[in-house]
Amino acid sequence: MSMNQSNNQIIKKNLLIICRGAGDLATGIIHRMHRAGHRVIALETDYPAAIRRQVSFCEAVYDGSAAVEGVTARLVPALADAETDTETDSGINDTPAAHIASEKWDSSAIEAVLEAGEVPLLIDPKGESIALLKPDVVVDAIIAKKNLGTTINMAPLVVGVGPGFTAGQDVHLVIESMRGHNLARIITDGMAQPNTGVPGNIAGFTSERVIYAPAAGYIHDVRKIGDIVQKGDEIARIYPDKESYDNALSEYVPVNATITGIIRGLIREGYYFRKGFKIADIDPRESELTNCFTISDKARSIAGSVLEAVSAFEHGVKIY
């Protein structure tokens, strides 16, 4: 397949869609767009903090690739002319050697991943590659509860997921992300519902099922995603610094299960966070083990609405 190397552009075959974010909700969107035949590129930060790691393409930042329900995302490094030291206070320096910072990417490397039937993933938290790649659609699914730099002029169609965006101002469309009657509703004017800070209800449990760090530090996972735990069981340990983390005899702060159930999400081994950071999620339905390894109903619902918006745009149906 030929490529216009002179202007470093990706050849468009069907729509070219860029998704900012590759956590579990964004992964549902990316997966749906890819399965629908679109060419999708994911953008992530250098140290993603996904909890539901088994269903998050952002794990490719650490492992080089990540597969979710038959679709693979593959890390594409930036050009090596801006290589940097990756040791920061945001996590242990365990990213691949390809982890570099640059404003430019090699379109031939991205094209090769697309042609292989996979999803290229770029470490590009600021979305600098968007101007280079000129996508048809940009979807912001970072789920930061605020806009981290997405603008309506980034692409002919720009979609924001969740609160922080205003349809008609910084994006063309907003997708509601709050569970309930309006989940996944396409908003053509205004904003999604504000973040309540209360997790969705699962089997009668809301805030109890989400675990936040009782202290700052580096996490050591005692249990793993998919394990059944009883309320009070130790699932992880938090060490105050890197030296303590490397010494098994050091003092630590235990992280205990808040309810009985299955560990559905647990932050990556060795990740550094501050006190109060979301680090784990327990599903009280012990019979729902497969849910730990499959895209959630919420993610699929949101993905369906994004696909609806993209399909309308593709066929010239104006919905905003």
Buried (B, 14 or more C-beta within 10 A) or exposed (E): EEBEEEEBBBBEEEBBBBBBBBBBBBBBBBBBBBBBEBBBBBBBBBBBBBBBBBBBBBBBBBBBBBBBEEBBBBBBBBEEEEBEEBEEEBBBEBBBEBBBBBBEBBBEBBBBBBEEEBBBBBBBBEBBBBEBBBBBBBBBBBBBBEBBBBBBEBBEBBBBBBBBBBBBBBBBBBBBBBBEEEBBBBBBEEBBBEBEEEBBEBEEBEEBBBBBBBBBBBBBBBBEBBBBBEEEBEBBBBBBEBEBBEEEEEEBBEBBBBBBBBBBBBBBBBBBBEEEBBBBBBBBEEEBBEBBBBBBEBBBBBBBBBBBBBEBBBEEEEEB
